[in-house]
Amino acid sequence: MAILSNFKTIPDLFHFLTQEFSKGDKKTVLKHKVDGKYIDINYDQLYEETEHLALGLASLGVKHHDRIAIISENRPEWVYSDMAILGLGCVDVPLYPILTSDTIEFTLNDSESVGIIVSTQFQLNKVLKVREKCRKLKFIIVMNDISGNDRSDVFTLKQIQEKGKEYGKENPKIFKNSLSISNKDDLCTIIYTSGTTGQPKGVMLTHDNILSNVRDALDIYDIGPSDVFLSFLPLCHIFERMAGYYTALAAGSTIAYAESVEKVATNLGEIKPTLMTAVPRLFERMYSKIKRNVESQPEKKQKIFNWAIEVGKNYAVAKKSEEGVPISLSVKQKLADKLVFGKLRERTGGRLRFFISGGAALARELGLFFEAAGILVIEGYGLTESSPVIAANRPNDYKFGSVGKAFPSVEIKIAKDGEILAYGPTIMQGYYNNKKETDAVLKDGWLHTGDIGVFDAEGFLIITDRKKHLFKTSGGKYVAPTPIENLFLASKYIDQFVLIGDRRMFISALIVPDFEALKEYADAHRIAYTDPMELTNTKQIYDLLEKDLAQFQKQLANYERVRKFTILEKPFSIESGEMTPSLKLKRKVIEERYKDLIDDMYEGLE
């Protein structure tokens, strides 16, 4: 469906929706859980909450182009904060709620944020821990009520909104007038993403960068006012922000917020969404749960399930063929749907038209499995630096194992070394305060993605490898392995350390121990061995390393922490082909060589 109006900026979108599109019909725009029940928020409420917050910020001295950070889980107050900040012509800096105090400190200082809006007392405590080191920070606003606050620079959101009401009496038109301050090329947001060195980089995106991606999305996806989105991916991530938030709003759709990742399955049944953005990890979990359930059933039911999946796969292939679906296969599919697939779809609420998957690569097998069940998963590809979508599959033109075709306004080419390059109105302005990194990835307007890929004969883009060591978990989190590996190498019991996690559900590791240190420990604790290599299979040694890792992991974010590891019996070497002459580890070689050990660490958990 076409975009509702030709929005130039996000405040334009907000103004249109709240002043023209709703027209007093009390249409629901947001839904969230309160005391165990979903509550509706209409456009009038959205405008009122946002205006009072914006006026409250103005009363604190916030001015055009100021940066204000947000650190919160998905909730209506995130939207109020975002629209209030942008509505004043300011720039917001969204942060992951799982970030550590040190990273928050770096981000606030690097972005020169004058304020931060946090969700809870827990998030407030993290900010207060580094408050005195944040030189530009003037105020902290907490969405929840807090107790025992005696700081003059800390306010609750309600207090700021009350200030806004009073400020609005003296300045009744200030917010409405400010909605037209920004132009399309003004900076909208700075989103910090990890770099190869582990130091976060602030991606600068304009209003036009993001809205160009929104327009492209609505050009190829049929989304409208009758659609309902269930949102659980972090709004601080550009994928959810563009696809599950701005695109949904620009189409006049309703957005419901999941209570948490753990409650998504329950919320699907309650909201019965028609569309949903997700990452591969959700489908991995759904698939694992389905498989475990099937394996617990009697053999007869298992056979019916497996038969149904095969029928579904054959039916999906036949639908796309020139010959069409044979009558016999159509009959089998209807029976499979009645016995198996209908029940699976009910778990998604029963109304889902398709999922939109991004953030990491979706396993081809998962796409085929869910397609067989009549649950279509559309995969796309992009980066924060491209606002984010570069390419995507379409509901009527898709291929599993690929990331689809270029978005309408994006041009893609493959460099001589195989790297994917992208060009268009969605490409970032650069990294904030970081010309060196900007120049490294932006050349003549072309974004160098760091991914290696090819186009197949039908024009589908297929990613074949990663140029950089930087990788993503299947939850869509970027992880820079080198700094983390260096952290663990400080242990006296570790000689070599390789982080594993690209397109995986969590981080694991291969560890080559310092055998001399292990011998000393074993001798001191009377652990018997005839060969030091035997110690790698000893529970006491595993427990020792596990305890050692736990100490180092305290300074890492949750998604960076190693959940499982395997101890190897021999070191990586040049002779074995696992290291270069300059003693750099060959990650691809190591991952291929130890594939079975790596897969064992994820067995039954993905």
Stockholm file with secondary structure:
# STOCKHOLM 1.0

chainA/1-606         MAILSNFKTIPDLFHFLTQEFSKGDKKTVLKHKVDGKYIDINYDQLYEETEHLALGLASLGVKHHDRIAIISENRPEWVYSDMAILGLGCVDVPLYPILTSDTIEFTLNDSESVGIIVSTQFQLNKVLKVREKCRKLKFIIVMNDISGNDRSDVFTLKQIQEKGKEYGKENPKIFKNSLSISNKDDLCTIIYTSGTTGQPKGVMLTHDNILSNVRDALDIYDIGPSDVFLSFLPLCHIFERMAGYYTALAAGSTIAYAESVEKVATNLGEIKPTLMTAVPRLFERMYSKIKRNVESQPEKKQKIFNWAIEVGKNYAVAKKSEEGVPISLSVKQKLADKLVFGKLRERTGGRLRFFISGGAALARELGLFFEAAGILVIEGYGLTESSPVIAANRPNDYKFGSVGKAFPSVEIKIAKDGEILAYGPTIMQGYYNNKKETDAVLKDGWLHTGDIGVFDAEGFLIITDRKKHLFKTSGGKYVAPTPIENLFLASKYIDQFVLIGDRRMFISALIVPDFEALKEYADAHRIAYTDPMELTNTKQIYDLLEKDLAQFQKQLANYERVRKFTILEKPFSIESGEMTPSLKLKRKVIEERYKDLIDDMYEGLE
#=GR chainA/1-606 SS CCCSSCCSSHHHHHHHIIIIISTTSCCEEEEEEETTEEEEEEHHHHHHHHHHHHHHHHHTTCCTTCEEEEECCSSHHHHHHHHHHHHTTCEEEEECTTCCHHHHHHHHHHHTCSEEEESSHHHHHHHHHTGGGCTTCCEEEESSCCSSCCCTTEEEHHHHHHHHHHHHHHCTTHHHHHTTTCCTTSEEEEEEECCTTSCCEEEEEEHHHHHHHHHHHHHHSCCCTTCEEEECSCTTSHHIIIIIIIHHHHTTCEEEECSCSTTHHHHHHHHCCSEEEECHHHHHHHHHHHHHHHHTSCHHHHHHHHHHHHHHHHHHHHHTSSSCCCHHHHHHHHHHIIIIIHHHHHTTTSCCCEEEECSSCCCHHHHHHHHHTTCCEEEEEECGGGSSEEEECBTTBCCTTSCCEECTTCEEEECTTSEEEEESTTSCCEETTCHHHHHHHEETTEEEEEEEEEECTTSCEEEEEESSSCEECTTSCEECHHHHHHHHTTSTTEEEEEEECTTSSSEEEEEEECHHHHHHHHHHTTCCCSSGGGGGGCHHHHHHHHHHHHHHHTTSCGGGSEEEEEECSSCCCTTTTSBCTTCCBCHHHHHHHTHHHHHHHHTTTC
#=GC SS_cons         CCCSSCCSSHHHHHHHIIIIISTTSCCEEEEEEETTEEEEEEHHHHHHHHHHHHHHHHHTTCCTTCEEEEECCSSHHHHHHHHHHHHTTCEEEEECTTCCHHHHHHHHHHHTCSEEEESSHHHHHHHHHTGGGCTTCCEEEESSCCSSCCCTTEEEHHHHHHHHHHHHHHCTTHHHHHTTTCCTTSEEEEEEECCTTSCCEEEEEEHHHHHHHHHHHHHHSCCCTTCEEEECSCTTSHHIIIIIIIHHHHTTCEEEECSCSTTHHHHHHHHCCSEEEECHHHHHHHHHHHHHHHHTSCHHHHHHHHHHHHHHHHHHHHHTSSSCCCHHHHHHHHHHIIIIIHHHHHTTTSCCCEEEECSSCCCHHHHHHHHHTTCCEEEEEECGGGSSEEEECBTTBCCTTSCCEECTTCEEEECTTSEEEEESTTSCCEETTCHHHHHHHEETTEEEEEEEEEECTTSCEEEEEESSSCEECTTSCEECHHHHHHHHTTSTTEEEEEEECTTSSSEEEEEEECHHHHHHHHHHTTCCCSSGGGGGGCHHHHHHHHHHHHHHHTTSCGGGSEEEEEECSSCCCTTTTSBCTTCCBCHHHHHHHTHHHHHHHHTTTC
//
